[in-house]
Amino acid sequence: MNNEPKLVEVYSANGDLEAQVIKGLLESNGITCFLQPHAVSSLQNILVPGMGGVRVLVSAEEAGQATKLIEAEGGP
């Protein structure tokens, strides 16, 4: 059995700085979150991580609260 919590995306940031701001908001309110770069882009066969934005993930149990916090701060 897998006891790891199911993670869901609550925000899609345009870049790392925006994702870090959202992460700070959530963590300051007691919500653990994880950042995951969108699909890695390639430019002339050179991999460039983070070019596609950053996904903000939280446990499914905390997704509702996280979404409300983000919306209250002017998020999507």
N, CA, C and O atoms as a Tripos MOL2 file, in Angstrom:
@<TRIPOS>MOLECULE
protein
  304   303    76     0     0
PROTEIN
NO_CHARGES

@<TRIPOS>ATOM
      1 N           0.8260   -1.1900    0.0000 N.3       1 MET1
      2 CA          0.0000    0.0000    0.0000 C.3       1 MET1
      3 C           0.8660    1.2470    0.0000 C.2       1 MET1
      4 O           1.9090    1.2950    0.6520 O.2       1 MET1
      5 N           0.4300    2.2400   -0.7260 N.am      2 ASN2
      6 CA          1.1440    3.5060   -0.8170 C.3       2 ASN2
      7 C           0.4740    4.5140    0.1080 C.2       2 ASN2
      8 O          -0.6880    4.8640   -0.0940 O.2       2 ASN2
      9 N           1.2020    4.9840    1.1230 N.am      3 ASN3
     10 CA          0.6440    5.9220    2.0860 C.3       3 ASN3
     11 C           0.9490    7.3710    1.7480 C.2       3 ASN3
     12 O           0.6160    8.2670    2.5240 O.2       3 ASN3
     13 N           1.5730    7.6170    0.6080 N.am      4 GLU4
     14 CA          1.8880    8.9850    0.2200 C.3       4 GLU4
     15 C           0.5980    9.6990   -0.1730 C.2       4 GLU4
     16 O          -0.2670    9.1090   -0.8190 O.2       4 GLU4
     17 N           0.4660   10.9850    0.2190 N.am      5 PRO5
     18 CA         -0.7560   11.7120   -0.1320 C.3       5 PRO5
     19 C          -0.8310   11.9740   -1.6290 C.2       5 PRO5
     20 O           0.1890   12.1440   -2.2960 O.2       5 PRO5
     21 N          -2.0490   12.0030   -2.1440 N.am      6 LYS6
     22 CA         -2.2470   12.3400   -3.5490 C.3       6 LYS6
     23 C          -2.0400   13.8420   -3.6930 C.2       6 LYS6
     24 O          -2.6160   14.6260   -2.9390 O.2       6 LYS6
     25 N          -1.2220   14.2430   -4.6570 N.am      7 LEU7
     26 CA         -0.9580   15.6570   -4.8930 C.3       7 LEU7
     27 C          -1.7920   16.1520   -6.0630 C.2       7 LEU7
     28 O          -1.9670   15.4540   -7.0620 O.2       7 LEU7
     29 N          -2.3060   17.3790   -5.9200 N.am      8 VAL8
     30 CA         -3.0810   17.9990   -6.9870 C.3       8 VAL8
     31 C          -2.5340   19.3920   -7.2640 C.2       8 VAL8
     32 O          -1.9940   20.0460   -6.3730 O.2       8 VAL8
     33 N          -2.6770   19.8320   -8.4900 N.am      9 GLU9
     34 CA         -2.2180   21.1650   -8.8740 C.3       9 GLU9
     35 C          -3.2570   22.1980   -8.4560 C.2       9 GLU9
     36 O          -4.4390   22.0720   -8.7760 O.2       9 GLU9
     37 N          -2.7980   23.2310   -7.7280 N.am     10 VAL10
     38 CA         -3.6960   24.3080   -7.3220 C.3      10 VAL10
     39 C          -3.3520   25.6240   -8.0040 C.2      10 VAL10
     40 O          -4.1150   26.5860   -7.9270 O.2      10 VAL10
     41 N          -2.2010   25.6670   -8.6710 N.am     11 TYR11
     42 CA         -1.7870   26.8980   -9.3390 C.3      11 TYR11
     43 C          -0.7360   26.5650  -10.3820 C.2      11 TYR11
     44 O           0.0920   25.6740  -10.1930 O.2      11 TYR11
     45 N          -0.7850   27.2890  -11.4740 N.am     12 SER12
     46 CA          0.2230   27.1550  -12.5210 C.3      12 SER12
     47 C           0.8920   28.5080  -12.6850 C.2      12 SER12
     48 O           0.2930   29.4460  -13.2110 O.2      12 SER12
     49 N           2.1360   28.6050  -12.2320 N.am     13 ALA13
     50 CA          2.8790   29.8660  -12.2610 C.3      13 ALA13
     51 C           3.6170   30.0140  -13.5830 C.2      13 ALA13
     52 O           3.9950   29.0300  -14.2180 O.2      13 ALA13
     53 N           3.8130   31.2690  -13.9820 N.am     14 ASN14
     54 CA          4.5470   31.5390  -15.2210 C.3      14 ASN14
     55 C           6.0420   31.3230  -15.0710 C.2      14 ASN14
     56 O           6.7410   31.1040  -16.0610 O.2      14 ASN14
     57 N           6.5380   31.3820  -13.8430 N.am     15 GLY15
     58 CA          7.9680   31.2060  -13.6170 C.3      15 GLY15
     59 C           8.2510   30.8790  -12.1700 C.2      15 GLY15
     60 O           7.3420   30.7930  -11.3450 O.2      15 GLY15
     61 N           9.5380   30.6950  -11.8720 N.am     16 ASP16
     62 CA          9.9520   30.2790  -10.5390 C.3      16 ASP16
     63 C           9.6460   31.3310   -9.4740 C.2      16 ASP16
     64 O           9.2310   30.9790   -8.3690 O.2      16 ASP16
     65 N           9.8390   32.5990   -9.7790 N.am     17 LEU17
     66 CA          9.5940   33.6510   -8.7940 C.3      17 LEU17
     67 C           8.1330   33.6690   -8.3650 C.2      17 LEU17
     68 O           7.8360   33.7310   -7.1720 O.2      17 LEU17
     69 N           7.2240   33.6170   -9.3240 N.am     18 GLU18
     70 CA          5.7960   33.5930   -9.0140 C.3      18 GLU18
     71 C           5.4480   32.3480   -8.1970 C.2      18 GLU18
     72 O           4.6740   32.4280   -7.2430 O.2      18 GLU18
     73 N           6.0110   31.2090   -8.5640 N.am     19 ALA19
     74 CA          5.7580   29.9650   -7.8380 C.3      19 ALA19
     75 C           6.2560   30.0610   -6.4000 C.2      19 ALA19
     76 O           5.5950   29.5730   -5.4830 O.2      19 ALA19
     77 N           7.4130   30.6840   -6.1930 N.am     20 GLN20
     78 CA          7.9600   30.8330   -4.8420 C.3      20 GLN20
     79 C           7.0690   31.7260   -3.9800 C.2      20 GLN20
     80 O           6.9230   31.4800   -2.7830 O.2      20 GLN20
     81 N           6.4730   32.7600   -4.5770 N.am     21 VAL21
     82 CA          5.5580   33.6360   -3.8340 C.3      21 VAL21
     83 C           4.3320   32.8440   -3.3810 C.2      21 VAL21
     84 O           3.9120   32.9570   -2.2290 O.2      21 VAL21
     85 N           3.7630   32.0490   -4.2740 N.am     22 ILE22
     86 CA          2.6000   31.2270   -3.9310 C.3      22 ILE22
     87 C           2.9810   30.1960   -2.8740 C.2      22 ILE22
     88 O           2.2230   29.9560   -1.9340 O.2      22 ILE22
     89 N           4.1410   29.5940   -3.0250 N.am     23 LYS23
     90 CA          4.6110   28.6120   -2.0380 C.3      23 LYS23
     91 C           4.7360   29.2650   -0.6640 C.2      23 LYS23
     92 O           4.3220   28.6820    0.3380 O.2      23 LYS23
     93 N           5.3000   30.4640   -0.6100 N.am     24 GLY24
     94 CA          5.4300   31.1820    0.6550 C.3      24 GLY24
     95 C           4.0820   31.4700    1.2890 C.2      24 GLY24
     96 O           3.9200   31.3280    2.5010 O.2      24 GLY24
     97 N           3.1140   31.8750    0.4760 N.am     25 LEU25
     98 CA          1.7600   32.1370    0.9690 C.3      25 LEU25
     99 C           1.1680   30.8810    1.5950 C.2      25 LEU25
    100 O           0.6480   30.9170    2.7100 O.2      25 LEU25
    101 N           1.2510   29.7810    0.8760 N.am     26 LEU26
    102 CA          0.6660   28.5360    1.3690 C.3      26 LEU26
    103 C           1.3730   28.0410    2.6250 C.2      26 LEU26
    104 O           0.7210   27.6740    3.6020 O.2      26 LEU26
    105 N           2.6970   28.0310    2.6030 N.am     27 GLU27
    106 CA          3.4400   27.5240    3.7580 C.3      27 GLU27
    107 C           3.2590   28.4070    4.9860 C.2      27 GLU27
    108 O           3.2810   27.9050    6.1090 O.2      27 GLU27
    109 N           3.0810   29.7190    4.7940 N.am     28 SER28
    110 CA          2.8530   30.5990    5.9440 C.3      28 SER28
    111 C           1.4800   30.3600    6.5620 C.2      28 SER28
    112 O           1.2070   30.8060    7.6770 O.2      28 SER28
    113 N           0.6230   29.6570    5.8360 N.am     29 ASN29
    114 CA         -0.6950   29.2930    6.3460 C.3      29 ASN29
    115 C          -0.7740   27.8080    6.6910 C.2      29 ASN29
    116 O          -1.8650   27.2530    6.8220 O.2      29 ASN29
    117 N           0.3820   27.1700    6.8360 N.am     30 GLY30
    118 CA          0.4370   25.7880    7.2980 C.3      30 GLY30
    119 C           0.1730   24.7280    6.2450 C.2      30 GLY30
    120 O          -0.0800   23.5720    6.5850 O.2      30 GLY30
    121 N           0.2260   25.0990    4.9740 N.am     31 ILE31
    122 CA         -0.0220   24.1360    3.8990 C.3      31 ILE31
    123 C           1.3060   23.7710    3.2360 C.2      31 ILE31
    124 O           2.0040   24.6300    2.6990 O.2      31 ILE31
    125 N           1.6380   22.4940    3.2850 N.am     32 THR32
    126 CA          2.8480   22.0110    2.6290 C.3      32 THR32
    127 C           2.5940   21.9490    1.1340 C.2      32 THR32
    128 O           1.5650   21.4380    0.6930 O.2      32 THR32
    129 N           3.5270   22.4660    0.3610 N.am     33 CYS33
    130 CA          3.3540   22.4020   -1.0850 C.3      33 CYS33
    131 C           4.6710   22.0480   -1.7570 C.2      33 CYS33
    132 O           5.7440   22.1310   -1.1610 O.2      33 CYS33
    133 N           4.5540   21.6580   -2.9990 N.am     34 PHE34
    134 CA          5.6970   21.2360   -3.7920 C.3      34 PHE34
    135 C           5.6450   21.9550   -5.1270 C.2      34 PHE34
    136 O           4.5660   22.2050   -5.6650 O.2      34 PHE34
    137 N           6.8030   22.2840   -5.6540 N.am     35 LEU35
    138 CA          6.8940   22.9350   -6.9530 C.3      35 LEU35
    139 C           7.4320   21.9390   -7.9690 C.2      35 LEU35
    140 O           8.3960   21.2210   -7.7030 O.2      35 LEU35
    141 N           6.8000   21.9060   -9.1310 N.am     36 GLN36
    142 CA          7.2180   20.9830  -10.1870 C.3      36 GLN36
    143 C           7.2270   21.7370  -11.5150 C.2      36 GLN36
    144 O           6.1900   22.2320  -11.9570 O.2      36 GLN36
    145 N           8.3950   21.8230  -12.1520 N.am     37 PRO37
    146 CA          8.4460   22.4840  -13.4600 C.3      37 PRO37
    147 C           7.5510   21.7650  -14.4610 C.2      37 PRO37
    148 O           7.4520   20.5380  -14.4530 O.2      37 PRO37
    149 N           6.8960   22.5510  -15.3300 N.am     38 HIS38
    150 CA          6.1360   21.9510  -16.4260 C.3      38 HIS38
    151 C           7.1210   21.2200  -17.3200 C.2      38 HIS38
    152 O           8.3290   21.2440  -17.0820 O.2      38 HIS38
    153 N           6.6110   20.5870  -18.3220 N.am     39 ALA39
    154 CA          7.4630   19.8340  -19.2430 C.3      39 ALA39
    155 C           8.6790   20.6590  -19.6230 C.2      39 ALA39
    156 O           8.5750   21.8470  -19.9310 O.2      39 ALA39
    157 N           9.8080   20.0230  -19.5960 N.am     40 VAL40
    158 CA         11.0630   20.6940  -19.9160 C.3      40 VAL40
    159 C          11.0780   21.0250  -21.4060 C.2      40 VAL40
    160 O          10.7950   20.1730  -22.2480 O.2      40 VAL40
    161 N          11.4040   22.2510  -21.7070 N.am     41 SER41
    162 CA         11.4800   22.6830  -23.1030 C.3      41 SER41
    163 C          12.8650   22.3880  -23.6620 C.2      41 SER41
    164 O          13.8340   22.2560  -22.9150 O.2      41 SER41
    165 N          12.9430   22.2900  -24.9500 N.am     42 SER42
    166 CA         14.2590   22.1050  -25.5580 C.3      42 SER42
    167 C          14.4930   23.1980  -26.5890 C.2      42 SER42
    168 O          13.5730   23.6210  -27.2900 O.2      42 SER42
    169 N          15.7200   23.6410  -26.6670 N.am     43 LEU43
    170 CA         16.1130   24.6810  -27.6020 C.3      43 LEU43
    171 C          17.4000   24.2120  -28.2630 C.2      43 LEU43
    172 O          18.4520   24.1740  -27.6260 O.2      43 LEU43
    173 N          17.3190   23.8580  -29.5240 N.am     44 GLN44
    174 CA         18.4690   23.3420  -30.2630 C.3      44 GLN44
    175 C          19.1300   22.1800  -29.5160 C.2      44 GLN44
    176 O          20.3490   22.1450  -29.3520 O.2      44 GLN44
    177 N          18.3110   21.2390  -29.0710 N.am     45 ASN45
    178 CA         18.7590   20.0300  -28.3810 C.3      45 ASN45
    179 C          19.3980   20.2920  -27.0230 C.2      45 ASN45
    180 O          20.0420   19.4020  -26.4660 O.2      45 ASN45
    181 N          19.2330   21.4890  -26.4830 N.am     46 ILE46
    182 CA         19.7090   21.7940  -25.1300 C.3      46 ILE46
    183 C          18.4850   21.8610  -24.2310 C.2      46 ILE46
    184 O          17.5620   22.6290  -24.5010 O.2      46 ILE46
    185 N          18.4660   21.0710  -23.1690 N.am     47 LEU47
    186 CA         17.3230   21.0760  -22.2640 C.3      47 LEU47
    187 C          17.3580   22.3090  -21.3800 C.2      47 LEU47
    188 O          18.3900   22.6500  -20.8020 O.2      47 LEU47
    189 N          16.2110   22.9750  -21.2830 N.am     48 VAL48
    190 CA         16.0990   24.1910  -20.4840 C.3      48 VAL48
    191 C          14.9810   23.9780  -19.4720 C.2      48 VAL48
    192 O          13.8100   24.1210  -19.8230 O.2      48 VAL48
    193 N          15.3070   23.6380  -18.2190 N.am     49 PRO49
    194 CA         14.2590   23.3890  -17.2330 C.3      49 PRO49
    195 C          13.5110   24.6620  -16.8750 C.2      49 PRO49
    196 O          14.0870   25.7490  -16.8540 O.2      49 PRO49
    197 N          12.2110   24.5150  -16.5920 N.am     50 GLY50
    198 CA         11.4170   25.6290  -16.1060 C.3      50 GLY50
    199 C          10.8860   26.5720  -17.1600 C.2      50 GLY50
    200 O          10.1920   27.5320  -16.8260 O.2      50 GLY50
    201 N          11.1890   26.3310  -18.4220 N.am     51 MET51
    202 CA         10.7310   27.2400  -19.4720 C.3      51 MET51
    203 C           9.2170   27.2040  -19.6320 C.2      51 MET51
    204 O           8.6300   28.1690  -20.1210 O.2      51 MET51
    205 N           8.5850   26.1320  -19.2370 N.am     52 GLY52
    206 CA          7.1450   26.0050  -19.4160 C.3      52 GLY52
    207 C           6.3450   26.4020  -18.2000 C.2      52 GLY52
    208 O           5.1500   26.1110  -18.1460 O.2      52 GLY52
    209 N           6.9360   27.0440  -17.2330 N.am     53 GLY53
    210 CA          6.2190   27.4150  -16.0260 C.3      53 GLY53
    211 C           6.4210   26.4010  -14.9190 C.2      53 GLY53
    212 O           7.1660   25.4310  -15.0620 O.2      53 GLY53
    213 N           5.7390   26.6490  -13.8100 N.am     54 VAL54
    214 CA          5.9110   25.8070  -12.6250 C.3      54 VAL54
    215 C           4.5390   25.4730  -12.0470 C.2      54 VAL54
    216 O           3.6970   26.3540  -11.8730 O.2      54 VAL54
    217 N           4.3290   24.2140  -11.7570 N.am     55 ARG55
    218 CA          3.0850   23.7590  -11.1240 C.3      55 ARG55
    219 C           3.2530   23.8120   -9.6080 C.2      55 ARG55
    220 O           4.2900   23.4120   -9.0780 O.2      55 ARG55
    221 N           2.2260   24.3080   -8.9110 N.am     56 VAL56
    222 CA          2.2090   24.3100   -7.4510 C.3      56 VAL56
    223 C           1.2650   23.1860   -7.0320 C.2      56 VAL56
    224 O           0.0810   23.1970   -7.3660 O.2      56 VAL56
    225 N           1.8060   22.2170   -6.2950 N.am     57 LEU57
    226 CA          1.0570   21.0300   -5.8980 C.3      57 LEU57
    227 C           0.8770   20.9820   -4.3890 C.2      57 LEU57
    228 O           1.7880   21.3250   -3.6350 O.2      57 LEU57
    229 N          -0.3090   20.5510   -3.9520 N.am     58 VAL58
    230 CA         -0.5800   20.3280   -2.5290 C.3      58 VAL58
    231 C          -1.3140   19.0000   -2.4030 C.2      58 VAL58
    232 O          -1.7440   18.4210   -3.4010 O.2      58 VAL58
    233 N          -1.4520   18.5230   -1.1700 N.am     59 SER59
    234 CA         -2.2120   17.2890   -0.9710 C.3      59 SER59
    235 C          -3.6730   17.5480   -1.3320 C.2      59 SER59
    236 O          -4.1730   18.6630   -1.1800 O.2      59 SER59
    237 N          -4.3390   16.5160   -1.8060 N.am     60 ALA60
    238 CA         -5.7430   16.6440   -2.1910 C.3      60 ALA60
    239 C          -6.5830   17.1420   -1.0190 C.2      60 ALA60
    240 O          -7.5590   17.8680   -1.2120 O.2      60 ALA60
    241 N          -6.2040   16.7510    0.1910 N.am     61 GLU61
    242 CA         -6.9540   17.1560    1.3820 C.3      61 GLU61
    243 C          -6.8770   18.6570    1.6390 C.2      61 GLU61
    244 O          -7.8060   19.2360    2.2020 O.2      61 GLU61
    245 N          -5.7770   19.2940    1.2320 N.am     62 GLU62
    246 CA         -5.5860   20.7190    1.4900 C.3      62 GLU62
    247 C          -5.8550   21.5940    0.2670 C.2      62 GLU62
    248 O          -5.6870   22.8120    0.3220 O.2      62 GLU62
    249 N          -6.2710   20.9740   -0.8280 N.am     63 ALA63
    250 CA         -6.4470   21.7130   -2.0800 C.3      63 ALA63
    251 C          -7.5020   22.8080   -1.9730 C.2      63 ALA63
    252 O          -7.2990   23.9100   -2.4830 O.2      63 ALA63
    253 N          -8.6090   22.5260   -1.3270 N.am     64 GLY64
    254 CA         -9.6670   23.5230   -1.1940 C.3      64 GLY64
    255 C          -9.2010   24.7500   -0.4390 C.2      64 GLY64
    256 O          -9.4360   25.8790   -0.8700 O.2      64 GLY64
    257 N          -8.5460   24.5330    0.6780 N.am     65 GLN65
    258 CA         -8.0300   25.6380    1.4860 C.3      65 GLN65
    259 C          -6.9640   26.4100    0.7150 C.2      65 GLN65
    260 O          -6.9400   27.6400    0.7550 O.2      65 GLN65
    261 N          -6.0930   25.7070    0.0220 N.am     66 ALA66
    262 CA         -5.0300   26.3550   -0.7470 C.3      66 ALA66
    263 C          -5.6160   27.2320   -1.8490 C.2      66 ALA66
    264 O          -5.1680   28.3610   -2.0510 O.2      66 ALA66
    265 N          -6.6040   26.7210   -2.5530 N.am     67 THR67
    266 CA         -7.2370   27.4810   -3.6270 C.3      67 THR67
    267 C          -7.8840   28.7470   -3.0910 C.2      67 THR67
    268 O          -7.7730   29.8070   -3.7070 O.2      67 THR67
    269 N          -8.5570   28.6520   -1.9510 N.am     68 LYS68
    270 CA         -9.1890   29.8360   -1.3460 C.3      68 LYS68
    271 C          -8.1490   30.8850   -0.9800 C.2      68 LYS68
    272 O          -8.3680   32.0760   -1.2040 O.2      68 LYS68
    273 N          -7.0240   30.4610   -0.4220 N.am     69 LEU69
    274 CA         -5.9600   31.4030   -0.0620 C.3      69 LEU69
    275 C          -5.4030   32.1020   -1.2980 C.2      69 LEU69
    276 O          -5.1970   33.3150   -1.2930 O.2      69 LEU69
    277 N          -5.1630   31.3410   -2.3440 N.am     70 ILE70
    278 CA         -4.6160   31.9120   -3.5740 C.3      70 ILE70
    279 C          -5.6030   32.9090   -4.1780 C.2      70 ILE70
    280 O          -5.2110   33.9960   -4.6010 O.2      70 ILE70
    281 N          -6.8710   32.5410   -4.2190 N.am     71 GLU71
    282 CA         -7.8910   33.4390   -4.7670 C.3      71 GLU71
    283 C          -8.0220   34.7050   -3.9300 C.2      71 GLU71
    284 O          -8.2190   35.7890   -4.4800 O.2      71 GLU71
    285 N          -7.9160   34.5830   -2.6070 N.am     72 ALA72
    286 CA         -8.0190   35.7450   -1.7170 C.3      72 ALA72
    287 C          -6.8720   36.7230   -1.9390 C.2      72 ALA72
    288 O          -7.0120   37.9180   -1.6810 O.2      72 ALA72
    289 N          -5.7390   36.2160   -2.4170 N.am     73 GLU73
    290 CA         -4.5730   37.0670   -2.6720 C.3      73 GLU73
    291 C          -4.5290   37.5660   -4.1140 C.2      73 GLU73
    292 O          -3.5400   38.1590   -4.5430 O.2      73 GLU73
    293 N          -5.6000   37.3240   -4.8540 N.am     74 GLY74
    294 CA         -5.6540   37.8250   -6.2220 C.3      74 GLY74
    295 C          -5.1670   36.8610   -7.2670 C.2      74 GLY74
    296 O          -4.8830   37.2570   -8.3980 O.2      74 GLY74
    297 N          -5.0640   35.5950   -6.9060 N.am     75 GLY75
    298 CA         -4.6580   34.5800   -7.8730 C.3      75 GLY75
    299 C          -5.7990   34.2670   -8.8240 C.2      75 GLY75
    300 O          -6.7830   35.0060   -8.8690 O.2      75 GLY75
    301 N          -5.6880   33.1940   -9.5780 N.am     76 PRO76
    302 CA         -6.7050   32.8680  -10.5970 C.3      76 PRO76
    303 C          -8.0820   32.6230  -10.0240 C.2      76 PRO76
    304 O          -9.0200   32.3410  -10.7700 O.2      76 PRO76
@<TRIPOS>BOND
     1     1     2 1
     2     2     3 1
     3     3     4 2
     4     3     5 am
     5     5     6 1
     6     6     7 1
     7     7     8 2
     8     7     9 am
     9     9    10 1
    10    10    11 1
    11    11    12 2
    12    11    13 am
    13    13    14 1
    14    14    15 1
    15    15    16 2
    16    15    17 am
    17    17    18 1
    18    18    19 1
    19    19    20 2
    20    19    21 am
    21    21    22 1
    22    22    23 1
    23    23    24 2
    24    23    25 am
    25    25    26 1
    26    26    27 1
    27    27    28 2
    28    27    29 am
    29    29    30 1
    30    30    31 1
    31    31    32 2
    32    31    33 am
    33    33    34 1
    34    34    35 1
    35    35    36 2
    36    35    37 am
    37    37    38 1
    38    38    39 1
    39    39    40 2
    40    39    41 am
    41    41    42 1
    42    42    43 1
    43    43    44 2
    44    43    45 am
    45    45    46 1
    46    46    47 1
    47    47    48 2
    48    47    49 am
    49    49    50 1
    50    50    51 1
    51    51    52 2
    52    51    53 am
    53    53    54 1
    54    54    55 1
    55    55    56 2
    56    55    57 am
    57    57    58 1
    58    58    59 1
    59    59    60 2
    60    59    61 am
    61    61    62 1
    62    62    63 1
    63    63    64 2
    64    63    65 am
    65    65    66 1
    66    66    67 1
    67    67    68 2
    68    67    69 am
    69    69    70 1
    70    70    71 1
    71    71    72 2
    72    71    73 am
    73    73    74 1
    74    74    75 1
    75    75    76 2
    76    75    77 am
    77    77    78 1
    78    78    79 1
    79    79    80 2
    80    79    81 am
    81    81    82 1
    82    82    83 1
    83    83    84 2
    84    83    85 am
    85    85    86 1
    86    86    87 1
    87    87    88 2
    88    87    89 am
    89    89    90 1
    90    90    91 1
    91    91    92 2
    92    91    93 am
    93    93    94 1
    94    94    95 1
    95    95    96 2
    96    95    97 am
    97    97    98 1
    98    98    99 1
    99    99   100 2
   100    99   101 am
   101   101   102 1
   102   102   103 1
   103   103   104 2
   104   103   105 am
   105   105   106 1
   106   106   107 1
   107   107   108 2
   108   107   109 am
   109   109   110 1
   110   110   111 1
   111   111   112 2
   112   111   113 am
   113   113   114 1
   114   114   115 1
   115   115   116 2
   116   115   117 am
   117   117   118 1
   118   118   119 1
   119   119   120 2
   120   119   121 am
   121   121   122 1
   122   122   123 1
   123   123   124 2
   124   123   125 am
   125   125   126 1
   126   126   127 1
   127   127   128 2
   128   127   129 am
   129   129   130 1
   130   130   131 1
   131   131   132 2
   132   131   133 am
   133   133   134 1
   134   134   135 1
   135   135   136 2
   136   135   137 am
   137   137   138 1
   138   138   139 1
   139   139   140 2
   140   139   141 am
   141   141   142 1
   142   142   143 1
   143   143   144 2
   144   143   145 am
   145   145   146 1
   146   146   147 1
   147   147   148 2
   148   147   149 am
   149   149   150 1
   150   150   151 1
   151   151   152 2
   152   151   153 am
   153   153   154 1
   154   154   155 1
   155   155   156 2
   156   155   157 am
   157   157   158 1
   158   158   159 1
   159   159   160 2
   160   159   161 am
   161   161   162 1
   162   162   163 1
   163   163   164 2
   164   163   165 am
   165   165   166 1
   166   166   167 1
   167   167   168 2
   168   167   169 am
   169   169   170 1
   170   170   171 1
   171   171   172 2
   172   171   173 am
   173   173   174 1
   174   174   175 1
   175   175   176 2
   176   175   177 am
   177   177   178 1
   178   178   179 1
   179   179   180 2
   180   179   181 am
   181   181   182 1
   182   182   183 1
   183   183   184 2
   184   183   185 am
   185   185   186 1
   186   186   187 1
   187   187   188 2
   188   187   189 am
   189   189   190 1
   190   190   191 1
   191   191   192 2
   192   191   193 am
   193   193   194 1
   194   194   195 1
   195   195   196 2
   196   195   197 am
   197   197   198 1
   198   198   199 1
   199   199   200 2
   200   199   201 am
   201   201   202 1
   202   202   203 1
   203   203   204 2
   204   203   205 am
   205   205   206 1
   206   206   207 1
   207   207   208 2
   208   207   209 am
   209   209   210 1
   210   210   211 1
   211   211   212 2
   212   211   213 am
   213   213   214 1
   214   214   215 1
   215   215   216 2
   216   215   217 am
   217   217   218 1
   218   218   219 1
   219   219   220 2
   220   219   221 am
   221   221   222 1
   222   222   223 1
   223   223   224 2
   224   223   225 am
   225   225   226 1
   226   226   227 1
   227   227   228 2
   228   227   229 am
   229   229   230 1
   230   230   231 1
   231   231   232 2
   232   231   233 am
   233   233   234 1
   234   234   235 1
   235   235   236 2
   236   235   237 am
   237   237   238 1
   238   238   239 1
   239   239   240 2
   240   239   241 am
   241   241   242 1
   242   242   243 1
   243   243   244 2
   244   243   245 am
   245   245   246 1
   246   246   247 1
   247   247   248 2
   248   247   249 am
   249   249   250 1
   250   250   251 1
   251   251   252 2
   252   251   253 am
   253   253   254 1
   254   254   255 1
   255   255   256 2
   256   255   257 am
   257   257   258 1
   258   258   259 1
   259   259   260 2
   260   259   261 am
   261   261   262 1
   262   262   263 1
   263   263   264 2
   264   263   265 am
   265   265   266 1
   266   266   267 1
   267   267   268 2
   268   267   269 am
   269   269   270 1
   270   270   271 1
   271   271   272 2
   272   271   273 am
   273   273   274 1
   274   274   275 1
   275   275   276 2
   276   275   277 am
   277   277   278 1
   278   278   279 1
   279   279   280 2
   280   279   281 am
   281   281   282 1
   282   282   283 1
   283   283   284 2
   284   283   285 am
   285   285   286 1
   286   286   287 1
   287   287   288 2
   288   287   289 am
   289   289   290 1
   290   290   291 1
   291   291   292 2
   292   291   293 am
   293   293   294 1
   294   294   295 1
   295   295   296 2
   296   295   297 am
   297   297   298 1
   298   298   299 1
   299   299   300 2
   300   299   301 am
   301   301   302 1
   302   302   303 1
   303   303   304 2
@<TRIPOS>SUBSTRUCTURE
     1 MET1         2 RESIDUE 1 A MET
     2 ASN2         6 RESIDUE 1 A ASN
     3 ASN3        10 RESIDUE 1 A ASN
     4 GLU4        14 RESIDUE 1 A GLU
     5 PRO5        18 RESIDUE 1 A PRO
     6 LYS6        22 RESIDUE 1 A LYS
     7 LEU7        26 RESIDUE 1 A LEU
     8 VAL8        30 RESIDUE 1 A VAL
     9 GLU9        34 RESIDUE 1 A GLU
    10 VAL10       38 RESIDUE 1 A VAL
    11 TYR11       42 RESIDUE 1 A TYR
    12 SER12       46 RESIDUE 1 A SER
    13 ALA13       50 RESIDUE 1 A ALA
    14 ASN14       54 RESIDUE 1 A ASN
    15 GLY15       58 RESIDUE 1 A GLY
    16 ASP16       62 RESIDUE 1 A ASP
    17 LEU17       66 RESIDUE 1 A LEU
    18 GLU18       70 RESIDUE 1 A GLU
    19 ALA19       74 RESIDUE 1 A ALA
    20 GLN20       78 RESIDUE 1 A GLN
    21 VAL21       82 RESIDUE 1 A VAL
    22 ILE22       86 RESIDUE 1 A ILE
    23 LYS23       90 RESIDUE 1 A LYS
    24 GLY24       94 RESIDUE 1 A GLY
    25 LEU25       98 RESIDUE 1 A LEU
    26 LEU26      102 RESIDUE 1 A LEU
    27 GLU27      106 RESIDUE 1 A GLU
    28 SER28      110 RESIDUE 1 A SER
    29 ASN29      114 RESIDUE 1 A ASN
    30 GLY30      118 RESIDUE 1 A GLY
    31 ILE31      122 RESIDUE 1 A ILE
    32 THR32      126 RESIDUE 1 A THR
    33 CYS33      130 RESIDUE 1 A CYS
    34 PHE34      134 RESIDUE 1 A PHE
    35 LEU35      138 RESIDUE 1 A LEU
    36 GLN36      142 RESIDUE 1 A GLN
    37 PRO37      146 RESIDUE 1 A PRO
    38 HIS38      150 RESIDUE 1 A HIS
    39 ALA39      154 RESIDUE 1 A ALA
    40 VAL40      158 RESIDUE 1 A VAL
    41 SER41      162 RESIDUE 1 A SER
    42 SER42      166 RESIDUE 1 A SER
    43 LEU43      170 RESIDUE 1 A LEU
    44 GLN44      174 RESIDUE 1 A GLN
    45 ASN45      178 RESIDUE 1 A ASN
    46 ILE46      182 RESIDUE 1 A ILE
    47 LEU47      186 RESIDUE 1 A LEU
    48 VAL48      190 RESIDUE 1 A VAL
    49 PRO49      194 RESIDUE 1 A PRO
    50 GLY50      198 RESIDUE 1 A GLY
    51 MET51      202 RESIDUE 1 A MET
    52 GLY52      206 RESIDUE 1 A GLY
    53 GLY53      210 RESIDUE 1 A GLY
    54 VAL54      214 RESIDUE 1 A VAL
    55 ARG55      218 RESIDUE 1 A ARG
    56 VAL56      222 RESIDUE 1 A VAL
    57 LEU57      226 RESIDUE 1 A LEU
    58 VAL58      230 RESIDUE 1 A VAL
    59 SER59      234 RESIDUE 1 A SER
    60 ALA60      238 RESIDUE 1 A ALA
    61 GLU61      242 RESIDUE 1 A GLU
    62 GLU62      246 RESIDUE 1 A GLU
    63 ALA63      250 RESIDUE 1 A ALA
    64 GLY64      254 RESIDUE 1 A GLY
    65 GLN65      258 RESIDUE 1 A GLN
    66 ALA66      262 RESIDUE 1 A ALA
    67 THR67      266 RESIDUE 1 A THR
    68 LYS68      270 RESIDUE 1 A LYS
    69 LEU69      274 RESIDUE 1 A LEU
    70 ILE70      278 RESIDUE 1 A ILE
    71 GLU71      282 RESIDUE 1 A GLU
    72 ALA72      286 RESIDUE 1 A ALA
    73 GLU73      290 RESIDUE 1 A GLU
    74 GLY74      294 RESIDUE 1 A GLY
    75 GLY75      298 RESIDUE 1 A GLY
    76 PRO76      302 RESIDUE 1 A PRO
